[in-house]
Amino acid sequence: MAKNYRNTMEYSDKWKKKTGKLDFKMCNDYLFRVLLQADEDTLRLVISAFLGVDRDSISDVEILNPIILGENIADKEIHLDVHTMVNHTQEMNFEMQLLHHKGWVERSLLYMCRAFDNINHGDSYLDLKGVWQISFCNFTLFGDAPEFFSTYMFLNIKDGSVYSDRLKISNVNLTRIDLATDNDKKNGLVNLARLFKAETWEDLKMIATENKQIDHAISSAWQLTEDESIRYQMRKRAEEEWLWKDLEQGAIYAREELRQAKEDLDQVKGELDQTKGELDQAKGELDQTKGELDQTKGELDQTKAALMERERESAESKAYIAELQRQIEMLKQH
């Protein structure tokens, strides 16, 4: 069921007494979701930063995927962090994504397309609401073209003309605030990125002194984290993130080991191929030598036969000469 947003939290400056490292970063995706659900002012702040308008110009905001604060989100569910309807005409999805999972691009497309399927049977296609999928990413989506804030639409690949402005996907790269434009700073996107990247209470205090709306958002987040049920869910999400990082590091190590093993195998295979080539060459030389030896043996056999023939002829000649000498001796006696 859709849930109207009328539950802005009261401001408290007690959070400013906190010091040191944050127990939970503002980019914890569970905190991100409950903060935008529990505090209308913060949600309007986020929406206005992307629309580039004053937050008071947003007449209506509706949460389309509310949760009970502190409840568990099914681990196997493909869920979107925050799904909103703005001014009854524009759906805006907000996602906090800390890890660069394989298939993230496809997943963000899935979120957008599911939200775009927003009319009932019999309704006019013209009643489809535009969908803007927005992700805060703690990584660079495309390493060869890093940006702080990037937006994608369906375009004609020849001339760049827009096919439709009802579908958009944007990414805020929390790791490249240094690439923010003057317009990003003016609209408040940089302040939001700094908020979600803060490591200490001192970082938050510095941001709050520059922006009262951010101050209110921090106050609301602090109050929410004082709720033990919410802290428990945040801790679970943080542990899952650590587990994913461990698994990812393990996968990276395994891939590196596999790559090294493949290189070693390819090297051994190359050496074996080279050895086989050398053996084939040696075999060819041996075969050639054997042929030459066979030829030489044939010639030797031929020579031997010729010598034997000569010896036979010589023996016959000797016998003939001996016979002549005998006959000559007999003639002399007579």
Rosetta silent file (secondary structure, phi, psi, omega in degrees, C-alpha in Angstrom):
SEQUENCE: MAKNYRNTMEYSDKWKKKTGKLDFKMCNDYLFRVLLQADEDTLRLVISAFLGVDRDSISDVEILNPIILGENIADKEIHLDVHTMVNHTQEMNFEMQLLHHKGWVERSLLYMCRAFDNINHGDSYLDLKGVWQISFCNFTLFGDAPEFFSTYMFLNIKDGSVYSDRLKISNVNLTRIDLATDNDKKNGLVNLARLFKAETWEDLKMIATENKQIDHAISSAWQLTEDESIRYQMRKRAEEEWLWKDLEQGAIYAREELRQAKEDLDQVKGELDQTKGELDQAKGELDQTKGELDQTKGELDQTKAALMERERESAESKAYIAELQRQIEMLKQH
SCORE:     score description
SCORE:     0.000 S_00000001
   1 L     0.000  140.682  176.756    0.000    0.000    0.000 S_00000001
   2 L   -69.815  151.062 -177.065    1.172    3.497   -0.784 S_00000001
   3 E  -129.354  120.354  177.839    2.001    5.651    2.175 S_00000001
   4 E   -71.084  147.113 -175.061    1.639    9.440    2.239 S_00000001
   5 L   -95.851  100.619  177.453    4.569   11.298    3.656 S_00000001
   6 L  -143.733   51.938 -173.723    3.545   13.381    6.617 S_00000001
   7 L  -140.915   45.884  178.221    5.969   12.366    9.358 S_00000001
   8 L   -61.481  137.268 -178.334    8.821   14.873    9.501 S_00000001
   9 L   -85.322  147.643  177.797   10.964   14.375   12.606 S_00000001
  10 L   -72.354  145.173 -178.990   11.564   17.154   15.114 S_00000001
  11 L   -76.951  142.907  172.999   15.044   18.660   15.175 S_00000001
  12 L  -141.304  134.151 -179.884   17.422   17.989   18.089 S_00000001
  13 H   -93.185    9.540 -178.409   20.947   19.341   18.480 S_00000001
  14 H   -63.956  -24.788 -179.023   21.970   16.635   20.972 S_00000001
  15 H   -62.444  -23.933 -176.440   23.808   14.808   18.212 S_00000001
  16 H   -70.889   -8.131  175.533   26.424   17.588   18.236 S_00000001
  17 H   -81.720  -13.023 -179.015   27.729   16.254   21.553 S_00000001
  18 L   -73.981  146.805  177.719   28.947   13.129   19.768 S_00000001
  19 L  -140.390  163.096  175.048   32.635   12.866   18.848 S_00000001
  20 L    85.952 -162.306 -176.323   34.968   10.470   17.121 S_00000001
  21 E   -71.676  141.460  179.325   34.332    7.799   14.552 S_00000001
  22 L   -68.730  137.945  174.376   30.741    7.097   13.489 S_00000001
  23 L   -66.150  -40.900  178.144   29.264    3.826   14.752 S_00000001
  24 L  -134.651  129.157  178.448   27.346    3.576   11.478 S_00000001
  25 L   -70.964  153.259 -179.679   28.101    5.534    8.348 S_00000001
  26 L   -66.245  -15.060  179.151   25.307    7.527    6.776 S_00000001
  27 L   -88.541    3.435  172.200   25.694    5.366    3.664 S_00000001
  28 L   -56.838  122.215 -170.275   24.446    2.266    5.519 S_00000001
  29 H   -66.280  -25.519  176.317   21.656    1.282    3.157 S_00000001
  30 H   -72.004  -43.144  177.075   19.225    0.432    5.967 S_00000001
  31 H   -62.709  -41.272  178.154   19.778    3.831    7.594 S_00000001
  32 H   -56.388  -44.142 -177.366   19.442    5.445    4.160 S_00000001
  33 H   -70.395  -46.414 -176.759   16.069    3.807    3.667 S_00000001
  34 H   -71.164  -31.939  179.378   14.584    4.508    7.091 S_00000001
  35 H   -63.693  -47.671 -178.751   15.907    8.096    7.113 S_00000001
  36 H   -69.946  -24.013  177.365   14.194    8.967    3.839 S_00000001
  37 H   -83.021  -34.482 -173.548   11.036    7.210    5.022 S_00000001
  38 H   -87.541  -20.425 -174.628   10.946    8.715    8.508 S_00000001
  39 L  -127.689  104.463 -178.000   11.877   12.295    7.676 S_00000001
  40 H   -62.507  -37.989 -179.605    9.965   14.110    4.950 S_00000001
  41 H   -59.840  -41.763 -179.947   12.249   17.135    5.107 S_00000001
  42 H   -67.954  -40.221  178.198   15.287   14.995    4.291 S_00000001
  43 H   -63.139  -44.308  177.960   13.499   13.251    1.448 S_00000001
  44 H   -62.400  -36.217  176.799   12.408   16.590   -0.005 S_00000001
  45 H   -60.418  -46.228 -179.539   16.003   17.787    0.349 S_00000001
  46 H   -65.324  -46.030 -178.501   17.253   14.816   -1.683 S_00000001
  47 H   -62.403  -45.470 -177.072   14.528   15.131   -4.333 S_00000001
  48 H   -64.148  -31.498  179.108   15.008   18.884   -4.764 S_00000001
  49 H   -63.676  -37.025 -179.626   18.775   18.404   -5.248 S_00000001
  50 H   -81.280  -36.673  179.145   18.158   16.210   -8.284 S_00000001
  51 H   -76.041  -17.721 -178.854   15.275   18.230   -9.695 S_00000001
  52 L    70.242   33.555 -179.114   17.255   21.426   -9.233 S_00000001
  53 L  -128.447  166.862  173.497   14.318   23.171   -7.555 S_00000001
  54 L   -70.222  139.986 -175.172   13.522   24.586   -4.140 S_00000001
  55 H   -64.166  -23.914  179.389   12.151   21.863   -1.888 S_00000001
  56 H   -71.262  -15.309  178.925    9.065   23.985   -1.098 S_00000001
  57 H   -80.885   -6.860  177.481    8.033   23.678   -4.753 S_00000001
  58 L   -85.541  107.138 -172.988    7.467   19.956   -4.213 S_00000001
  59 L   -78.765  -30.269 -176.150    3.751   19.846   -3.457 S_00000001
  60 L  -151.408  136.632  174.938    3.390   16.158   -2.713 S_00000001
  61 E  -131.394  132.831 -179.075    5.645   13.192   -1.977 S_00000001
  62 E  -129.751  132.665  175.405    4.411    9.643   -1.563 S_00000001
  63 E   -88.154  124.407 -177.039    6.351    6.556   -0.502 S_00000001
  64 L   -97.279  -11.085  178.588    5.351    3.564   -2.622 S_00000001
  65 L  -133.548   59.744 -177.301    7.381    0.914   -0.792 S_00000001
  66 L   -68.980  154.103  173.412    7.132    1.718    2.936 S_00000001
  67 L  -128.068  163.170  172.170    8.502   -0.614    5.590 S_00000001
  68 L   -80.925  121.254 -176.104    7.955   -0.849    9.313 S_00000001
  69 L   -57.792  129.144 -179.570   10.981    0.869   10.825 S_00000001
  70 L    95.337  -10.304 -179.483   13.228   -1.679   12.469 S_00000001
  71 L   -82.697  160.477 -179.746   11.815   -4.669   10.616 S_00000001
  72 L   -79.915  146.022  173.430   13.982   -7.018    8.592 S_00000001
  73 L  -102.826  123.781 -174.988   14.103   -6.807    4.820 S_00000001
  74 L   -52.168  127.327 -175.557   14.031  -10.296    3.301 S_00000001
  75 L   -62.609  -32.355 -175.123   17.554  -11.132    2.173 S_00000001
  76 L   -87.273   -7.803 -177.946   16.380  -12.937   -0.950 S_00000001
  77 L   -77.894  132.096  172.132   14.018  -10.150   -2.020 S_00000001
  78 L   -82.144   98.528 -172.934   15.173   -7.946   -4.875 S_00000001
  79 L  -117.827  150.897  175.195   14.145   -4.715   -3.229 S_00000001
  80 L   -97.232  142.117 -177.592   14.573   -1.046   -3.998 S_00000001
  81 L   -61.813  -59.820 -176.442   15.605    1.223   -1.135 S_00000001
  82 E  -137.872  122.472 -179.740   13.153    4.078   -1.668 S_00000001
  83 E  -118.135  116.023 -173.711   10.403    4.267   -4.299 S_00000001
  84 E  -124.503  158.421  169.237    8.554    7.588   -4.385 S_00000001
  85 E  -116.105  124.426 -175.890    5.890    9.436   -6.342 S_00000001
  86 E  -111.702  123.666  178.375    6.603   13.153   -6.666 S_00000001
  87 L    53.640   29.068  175.319    3.826   15.661   -7.397 S_00000001
  88 L    65.778    5.869 -173.989    1.641   12.788   -8.696 S_00000001
  89 L  -126.934  -23.796 -172.485    3.543   12.783  -12.005 S_00000001
  90 E  -128.595  122.504  173.292    7.117   11.568  -11.511 S_00000001
  91 E   -89.620  131.434  178.116    8.355    8.366   -9.894 S_00000001
  92 E  -126.553  121.685  179.092   11.819    8.707   -8.373 S_00000001
  93 E  -103.293  135.359  179.574   13.705    5.673   -7.103 S_00000001
  94 E  -122.470  131.325 -177.142   16.626    6.064   -4.720 S_00000001
  95 E  -134.486  134.992  172.429   19.207    3.356   -4.075 S_00000001
  96 E  -103.178  116.741 -176.269   22.332    3.268   -1.903 S_00000001
  97 E  -125.351  108.952 -175.604   24.819    0.841   -3.450 S_00000001
  98 L   -90.598  -30.755 -176.032   28.153    0.390   -1.701 S_00000001
  99 L  -109.078  140.906 -179.146   29.500   -2.676   -3.500 S_00000001
 100 L   -87.249   77.831 -179.670   30.053   -3.010   -7.219 S_00000001
 101 L   -69.940  148.230  172.957   28.264   -6.304   -7.724 S_00000001
 102 L   -63.309  130.756 -179.430   28.465   -8.031  -11.059 S_00000001
 103 L    91.642   10.429 -178.544   25.257   -7.215  -12.903 S_00000001
 104 H   -61.861  -39.723  179.425   24.648   -3.890  -11.141 S_00000001
 105 H   -58.381  -45.946 -179.830   23.844   -2.138  -14.445 S_00000001
 106 H   -65.857  -36.623 -179.921   21.213   -4.769  -15.229 S_00000001
 107 H   -64.718  -42.815  178.863   19.838   -4.569  -11.693 S_00000001
 108 H   -64.928  -35.812  175.416   19.347   -0.796  -11.907 S_00000001
 109 H   -64.054  -39.138  178.832   17.580   -1.282  -15.245 S_00000001
 110 H   -61.809  -45.187  178.054   15.312   -3.849  -13.597 S_00000001
 111 H   -57.068  -47.220 -177.279   14.361   -1.377  -10.852 S_00000001
 112 H   -64.125  -46.191 -176.697   13.531    1.284  -13.425 S_00000001
 113 H   -67.822  -36.769  177.219   11.521   -0.994  -15.716 S_00000001
 114 H   -63.010  -41.105 -179.381    9.510   -2.481  -12.855 S_00000001
 115 H   -70.344  -30.348 -178.211    8.559    1.005  -11.697 S_00000001
 116 H   -70.930  -23.032  177.257    7.646    2.087  -15.230 S_00000001
 117 L   -78.583   71.654 -169.447    5.020   -0.647  -15.398 S_00000001
 118 L  -120.832   23.569  173.840    2.661    1.617  -13.457 S_00000001
 119 L  -119.528  157.291  179.725   -0.690    1.539  -15.251 S_00000001
 120 L   -96.131  166.212  178.875   -3.564   -0.881  -14.858 S_00000001
 121 L   -57.698  129.438  179.297   -5.410   -2.870  -17.497 S_00000001
 122 L    96.463  -15.479  178.362   -7.567   -0.534  -19.557 S_00000001
 123 L   -76.334  158.028  177.692   -5.591    2.622  -18.738 S_00000001
 124 L   -76.806  143.905  175.985   -4.104    4.749  -21.474 S_00000001
 125 H   -61.920  -24.607  178.282   -0.418    4.407  -22.171 S_00000001
 126 H   -68.341  -12.270  179.332   -0.304    8.188  -21.928 S_00000001
 127 H   -85.270   -4.630  178.627   -1.015    7.769  -18.217 S_00000001
 128 L   -60.203  132.700  178.399    2.376    6.136  -17.650 S_00000001
 129 L   -86.257  144.222  175.734    4.374    8.085  -15.104 S_00000001
 130 E   -66.319  150.171 -179.670    7.999    8.947  -15.810 S_00000001
 131 E  -126.186  130.769  177.862   10.589    6.999  -13.798 S_00000001
 132 E  -122.496  109.315  179.096   13.945    8.314  -12.634 S_00000001
 133 E   -91.328  118.328 -175.660   16.249    5.673  -11.149 S_00000001
 134 E  -122.525  127.868 -178.154   18.924    7.309   -8.972 S_00000001
 135 E  -124.906  132.085  168.755   21.774    5.432   -7.302 S_00000001
 136 E   -92.260  112.525 -173.425   24.384    6.617   -4.828 S_00000001
 137 E  -112.373  132.984  177.787   27.344    4.374   -5.698 S_00000001
 138 L   -93.126   40.771 -179.577   30.507    3.939   -3.665 S_00000001
 139 L  -163.339  164.733  175.413   32.415    2.977   -6.800 S_00000001
 140 L   -90.230  120.031 -175.190   33.120    4.132  -10.337 S_00000001
 141 L   -67.199  -46.724  179.867   30.646    2.458  -12.654 S_00000001
 142 L  -121.765  105.067 -172.273   32.706    2.854  -15.823 S_00000001
 143 L   -60.485  -27.899 -177.680   36.412    3.036  -15.039 S_00000001
 144 L   -83.565   -6.973 -179.978   37.392    4.553  -18.378 S_00000001
 145 L  -144.922   67.807 -177.724   35.006    7.507  -17.937 S_00000001
 146 L   -67.413  141.095  175.946   34.703    8.480  -14.250 S_00000001
 147 L  -143.298  157.907  172.757   32.113   11.124  -13.320 S_00000001
 148 L   -80.932  -50.482 -179.450   30.621   12.465  -10.110 S_00000001
 149 E  -130.631  121.057 -177.774   27.060   12.748  -11.406 S_00000001
 150 E  -131.836  145.284 -179.385   25.966   11.059  -14.618 S_00000001
 151 E  -132.441  140.002 -177.842   22.547   10.618  -16.248 S_00000001
 152 E  -126.071  142.969  178.274   21.504    8.247  -19.039 S_00000001
 153 E  -140.265  171.458  173.346   18.437    8.244  -21.313 S_00000001
 154 E   -78.178  120.706 -175.909   17.154    6.504  -24.449 S_00000001
 155 E  -130.124  156.288  169.723   18.748    8.371  -27.359 S_00000001
 156 L   -73.058  121.807 -174.055   19.046    8.125  -31.118 S_00000001
 157 L   -70.469  -13.055  179.451   22.574    6.791  -31.584 S_00000001
 158 L   -86.315  -50.033 -173.752   23.011    8.823  -34.793 S_00000001
 159 L  -117.679   -1.270  177.616   22.070   12.332  -33.755 S_00000001
 160 L    78.459    6.892  179.077   21.569   12.087  -29.968 S_00000001
 161 L   -69.112  145.808 -175.422   17.900   13.073  -30.076 S_00000001
 162 E   -79.055  128.079  176.685   15.856   11.850  -27.085 S_00000001
 163 E   -74.246  -44.216  177.129   13.464    8.972  -27.745 S_00000001
 164 E  -157.289  142.466  177.404   11.577    9.594  -24.494 S_00000001
 165 E   -98.306   12.167 -177.423   12.230   11.656  -21.381 S_00000001
 166 E   -87.258  -10.168  179.077   10.111    9.365  -19.191 S_00000001
 167 E  -126.022  123.013  178.015   12.962    6.986  -18.393 S_00000001
 168 E  -142.089  146.360  173.551   16.226    8.151  -16.823 S_00000001
 169 E  -127.261  128.113  178.527   19.011    6.523  -14.827 S_00000001
 170 E  -125.457  150.036  176.694   21.443    8.607  -12.773 S_00000001
 171 E  -130.385  133.849  172.289   24.457    7.701  -10.675 S_00000001
 172 E  -107.253  115.390 -177.262   26.178    9.721   -7.964 S_00000001
 173 E   -87.552  102.351 -177.103   29.760    8.488   -7.579 S_00000001
 174 L   -67.022  -15.574 -179.192   30.589    8.961   -3.889 S_00000001
 175 L   -90.853   -6.453 -177.072   34.263    8.227   -4.583 S_00000001
 176 L  -130.140   50.239  176.150   34.720   11.078   -7.099 S_00000001
 177 H   -60.771  -25.411 -178.822   33.316   14.182   -5.440 S_00000001
 178 H   -63.842  -16.918 -179.275   36.364   15.934   -6.889 S_00000001
 179 H   -94.999    6.154 -178.368   34.740   15.720  -10.344 S_00000001
 180 L   -64.128  142.837  177.427   31.591   17.612   -9.281 S_00000001
 181 L   -88.173  170.649  176.304   30.552   20.548  -11.478 S_00000001
 182 H   -60.959  -35.444  179.673   29.505   23.986  -10.266 S_00000001
 183 H   -68.308  -37.342  176.677   25.905   22.997  -10.975 S_00000001
 184 H   -61.147  -41.071  179.527   26.284   19.855   -8.822 S_00000001
 185 H   -68.266  -43.124 -178.368   27.498   22.051   -5.977 S_00000001
 186 H   -61.454  -41.316 -176.850   24.754   24.628   -6.506 S_00000001
 187 H   -78.628  -11.184  177.262   21.976   22.024   -6.413 S_00000001
 188 L    96.069    6.588 -179.670   23.320   20.437   -3.232 S_00000001
 189 H   -67.332  -34.514  179.898   24.450   17.088   -4.646 S_00000001
 190 H   -66.810  -41.120  177.901   27.958   17.582   -3.284 S_00000001
 191 H   -61.577  -39.563  177.668   26.625   18.228    0.234 S_00000001
 192 H   -64.706  -43.287 -179.973   24.593   15.000    0.030 S_00000001
 193 H   -63.156  -42.447  178.139   27.643   13.054   -1.154 S_00000001
 194 H   -63.333  -37.220  178.021   29.757   14.487    1.669 S_00000001
 195 H   -60.490  -48.068 -175.939   27.000   13.556    4.120 S_00000001
 196 H   -74.855  -19.624 -179.615   26.961    9.927    2.977 S_00000001
 197 H   -94.741   -5.495 -176.127   30.780    9.702    2.868 S_00000001
 198 L   -57.002  140.196 -179.404   31.351   11.158    6.372 S_00000001
 199 L  -106.465  -26.887 -174.722   33.573    9.036    8.618 S_00000001
 200 E  -132.773  165.614  175.391   33.366   10.969   11.908 S_00000001
 201 H   -65.472  -31.162  177.650   30.990   13.162   13.892 S_00000001
 202 H   -64.843  -37.754  175.678   33.405   16.016   13.258 S_00000001
 203 H   -59.974  -43.978 -178.996   32.905   15.548    9.497 S_00000001
 204 H   -65.861  -39.905  179.388   29.146   15.811   10.018 S_00000001
 205 H   -62.350  -39.490  179.888   29.464   18.913   12.188 S_00000001
 206 H   -63.851  -43.796  178.799   31.507   20.632    9.499 S_00000001
 207 H   -64.733  -40.639 -176.670   28.880   19.852    6.846 S_00000001
 208 H   -64.662  -33.336  179.750   26.059   20.929    9.181 S_00000001
 209 H   -67.000  -21.657 -177.768   27.604   24.363    9.764 S_00000001
 210 H   -94.825  -14.674 -174.865   27.399   24.971    6.027 S_00000001
 211 L  -152.959  112.869 -177.737   23.830   23.726    5.492 S_00000001
 212 H   -66.973  -31.529  178.994   20.951   23.817    7.985 S_00000001
 213 H   -67.303  -38.030  175.227   18.951   21.275    5.987 S_00000001
 214 H   -65.781  -38.367  176.634   21.834   18.819    6.258 S_00000001
 215 H   -55.226  -46.277  179.195   21.927   19.615    9.990 S_00000001
 216 H   -63.373  -40.823  179.771   18.295   18.520   10.248 S_00000001
 217 H   -62.634  -41.235  179.297   19.012   15.325    8.280 S_00000001
 218 H   -65.310  -41.606  177.435   21.881   14.423   10.623 S_00000001
 219 H   -58.014  -45.799 -179.894   19.664   15.058   13.659 S_00000001
 220 H   -63.731  -42.609  179.998   17.007   12.716   12.254 S_00000001
 221 H   -62.862  -43.238  179.174   19.587   10.038   11.441 S_00000001
 222 H   -60.784  -43.891  179.780   21.038   10.243   14.959 S_00000001
 223 H   -63.073  -39.463  179.527   17.578    9.876   16.524 S_00000001
 224 H   -65.690  -39.194 -178.147   16.829    6.868   14.345 S_00000001
 225 H   -73.730   -9.278  173.997   20.097    5.167   15.282 S_00000001
 226 L   -78.382  -14.077  176.974   19.180    5.504   18.950 S_00000001
 227 L   -80.870  121.032 -174.496   16.414    2.947   18.294 S_00000001
 228 H   -63.779  -36.111 -179.803   17.864   -0.485   19.109 S_00000001
 229 H   -65.512  -37.743  177.528   15.708   -2.310   16.552 S_00000001
 230 H   -70.918  -41.245  177.454   16.990   -0.014   13.811 S_00000001
 231 H   -59.628  -38.254  179.952   20.577   -0.336   15.068 S_00000001
 232 H   -62.529  -46.199 -179.492   20.194   -4.121   14.917 S_00000001
 233 H   -67.658  -36.661  176.534   19.094   -4.018   11.272 S_00000001
 234 H   -64.208  -40.646  178.773   21.852   -1.554   10.432 S_00000001
 235 H   -63.342  -40.223  177.941   24.385   -3.844   12.077 S_00000001
 236 H   -61.842  -43.614 -179.324   23.063   -6.772   10.029 S_00000001
 237 H   -65.727  -39.446  178.331   23.393   -4.796    6.818 S_00000001
 238 H   -64.135  -41.332  179.159   26.934   -3.722    7.751 S_00000001
 239 H   -64.981  -38.544  177.499   27.879   -7.345    8.516 S_00000001
 240 H   -63.877  -38.614  177.663   26.426   -8.440    5.179 S_00000001
 241 H   -63.513  -44.900  178.433   28.493   -5.766    3.489 S_00000001
 242 H   -60.919  -41.285  179.418   31.638   -6.994    5.249 S_00000001
 243 H   -62.268  -44.504  178.613   30.790  -10.554    4.250 S_00000001
 244 H   -60.820  -40.984  179.041   30.312   -9.504    0.642 S_00000001
 245 H   -63.129  -42.287  178.225   33.644   -7.679    0.737 S_00000001
 246 H   -62.276  -44.641  179.596   35.334  -10.787    2.165 S_00000001
 247 H   -63.976  -40.386  179.802   33.710  -12.945   -0.482 S_00000001
 248 H   -64.202  -44.599  177.858   34.647  -10.435   -3.137 S_00000001
 249 H   -62.970  -39.899  177.080   38.255  -10.333   -1.930 S_00000001
 250 H   -62.440  -40.486  178.846   38.261  -14.130   -1.840 S_00000001
 251 H   -66.203  -40.759  178.112   36.890  -14.206   -5.361 S_00000001
 252 H   -62.273  -44.182  178.831   39.512  -11.693   -6.491 S_00000001
 253 H   -62.482  -43.846 -179.370   42.241  -13.799   -4.857 S_00000001
 254 H   -64.054  -40.573  178.592   40.838  -16.969   -6.421 S_00000001
 255 H   -64.318  -38.774  179.084   40.649  -15.288   -9.842 S_00000001
 256 H   -66.839  -41.690  177.090   44.247  -14.104   -9.456 S_00000001
 257 H   -61.902  -43.113  179.260   45.345  -17.590   -8.443 S_00000001
 258 H   -63.928  -42.001  178.779   43.458  -19.030  -11.414 S_00000001
 259 H   -61.875  -44.165  179.698   44.988  -16.436  -13.737 S_00000001
 260 H   -64.911  -41.094  178.846   48.490  -17.230  -12.439 S_00000001
 261 H   -63.660  -38.871  178.657   47.854  -20.964  -12.742 S_00000001
 262 H   -65.523  -41.487  177.579   46.618  -20.449  -16.310 S_00000001
 263 H   -61.755  -44.329  179.154   49.734  -18.434  -17.125 S_00000001
 264 H   -62.267  -42.173  179.821   51.919  -21.179  -15.621 S_00000001
 265 H   -64.446  -42.682  178.369   49.988  -23.817  -17.549 S_00000001
 266 H   -62.986  -38.294  178.642   50.285  -21.845  -20.773 S_00000001
 267 H   -65.237  -45.149  178.188   54.023  -21.471  -20.148 S_00000001
 268 H   -62.477  -41.478  178.987   54.420  -25.222  -19.506 S_00000001
 269 H   -62.336  -40.528  177.691   52.301  -25.939  -22.570 S_00000001
 270 H   -63.120  -42.599  178.810   54.515  -23.625  -24.605 S_00000001
 271 H   -64.990  -39.699  177.928   57.628  -25.347  -23.302 S_00000001
 272 H   -64.779  -41.599  178.317   56.105  -28.758  -24.067 S_00000001
 273 H   -62.765  -40.111  178.691   55.192  -27.611  -27.558 S_00000001
 274 H   -65.034  -44.317  178.376   58.739  -26.344  -28.032 S_00000001
 275 H   -61.842  -40.894  178.841   60.192  -29.626  -26.707 S_00000001
 276 H   -63.007  -39.663  177.975   57.831  -31.565  -28.971 S_00000001
 277 H   -62.911  -43.416  179.046   59.014  -29.479  -31.900 S_00000001
 278 H   -64.126  -40.608  178.232   62.625  -30.147  -30.992 S_00000001
 279 H   -64.840  -40.701  178.092   61.879  -33.876  -30.628 S_00000001
 280 H   -62.779  -39.699  178.179   60.096  -33.896  -33.983 S_00000001
 281 H   -64.858  -44.126  178.909   63.107  -32.153  -35.511 S_00000001
 282 H   -62.379  -39.952  179.191   65.495  -34.661  -33.860 S_00000001
 283 H   -64.077  -40.033  177.715   63.311  -37.511  -35.079 S_00000001
 284 H   -62.295  -41.480  178.957   63.415  -36.074  -38.577 S_00000001
 285 H   -66.319  -39.802  177.527   67.203  -35.838  -38.379 S_00000001
 286 H   -63.946  -41.920  178.603   67.368  -39.388  -37.030 S_00000001
 287 H   -62.167  -40.379  178.311   65.132  -40.602  -39.838 S_00000001
 288 H   -64.360  -43.411  178.620   67.355  -38.779  -42.311 S_00000001
 289 H   -63.028  -42.207  178.410   70.471  -40.305  -40.730 S_00000001
 290 H   -61.670  -40.443  177.749   68.844  -43.746  -40.788 S_00000001
 291 H   -61.998  -43.393  178.869   68.044  -43.262  -44.463 S_00000001
 292 H   -64.098  -40.649  178.573   71.625  -42.271  -45.128 S_00000001
 293 H   -64.217  -40.975  178.901   72.856  -45.294  -43.105 S_00000001
 294 H   -62.220  -40.645  179.034   70.503  -47.578  -45.033 S_00000001
 295 H   -64.321  -43.596  178.944   71.809  -46.111  -48.271 S_00000001
 296 H   -62.923  -41.933  178.650   75.409  -46.593  -47.107 S_00000001
 297 H   -61.471  -40.709  178.188   74.627  -50.173  -46.037 S_00000001
 298 H   -61.846  -42.134  179.022   73.149  -50.840  -49.466 S_00000001
 299 H   -65.325  -39.782  178.211   76.261  -49.470  -51.102 S_00000001
 300 H   -64.616  -41.901  178.081   78.449  -51.561  -48.762 S_00000001
 301 H   -62.156  -39.510  179.371   76.435  -54.682  -49.592 S_00000001
 302 H   -65.824  -41.984  179.098   76.799  -53.902  -53.274 S_00000001
 303 H   -65.170  -41.931  179.027   80.557  -53.391  -52.885 S_00000001
 304 H   -60.933  -42.430  179.415   80.837  -56.593  -50.864 S_00000001
 305 H   -63.497  -39.253  179.718   78.995  -58.511  -53.593 S_00000001
 306 H   -65.627  -40.235  179.279   81.304  -57.012  -56.226 S_00000001
 307 H   -65.119  -41.733  179.396   84.365  -58.019  -54.179 S_00000001
 308 H   -63.577  -38.460  179.170   83.041  -61.543  -53.749 S_00000001
 309 H   -65.180  -39.444  178.602   82.434  -61.702  -57.502 S_00000001
 310 H   -66.681  -39.710  178.308   85.977  -60.554  -58.106 S_00000001
 311 H   -63.230  -40.571  178.804   87.332  -63.115  -55.634 S_00000001
 312 H   -63.540  -45.581 -179.995   85.366  -65.820  -57.411 S_00000001
 313 H   -63.693  -37.837  178.554   86.685  -64.671  -60.786 S_00000001
 314 H   -64.332  -41.728  179.477   90.182  -64.473  -59.307 S_00000001
 315 H   -63.558  -40.182  179.252   89.870  -68.022  -57.933 S_00000001
 316 H   -65.433  -39.458  179.829   88.694  -69.246  -61.321 S_00000001
 317 H   -65.095  -42.262  178.653   91.602  -67.444  -62.991 S_00000001
 318 H   -61.841  -42.973 -179.769   94.073  -69.018  -60.590 S_00000001
 319 H   -63.978  -41.162 -179.542   92.603  -72.468  -61.191 S_00000001
 320 H   -64.189  -43.701  179.689   92.768  -71.928  -64.962 S_00000001
 321 H   -64.928  -39.327  179.775   96.402  -70.770  -64.713 S_00000001
 322 H   -64.054  -38.771  179.278   97.240  -73.745  -62.510 S_00000001
 323 H   -66.036  -42.071  178.596   95.684  -76.077  -65.065 S_00000001
 324 H   -62.695  -42.425 -179.946   97.696  -74.468  -67.876 S_00000001
 325 H   -64.167  -37.348  179.406  100.900  -74.815  -65.865 S_00000001
 326 H   -64.226  -44.568 -177.415  100.116  -78.491  -65.237 S_00000001
 327 H   -66.581  -37.502  178.763   99.535  -79.122  -68.912 S_00000001
 328 H   -62.822  -41.158  179.238  102.751  -77.274  -69.799 S_00000001
 329 H   -63.157  -38.298 -178.777  104.697  -79.469  -67.362 S_00000001
 330 H   -67.321  -38.883 -178.884  103.174  -82.610  -68.899 S_00000001
 331 H   -67.202  -37.750 -179.792  104.203  -81.430  -72.412 S_00000001
 332 H   -64.561  -34.582 -178.271  107.744  -80.817  -71.204 S_00000001
 333 H   -69.992  -28.505  179.433  107.991  -84.386  -69.892 S_00000001
 334 L   -87.461    0.000    0.000  107.088  -85.795  -73.267 S_00000001
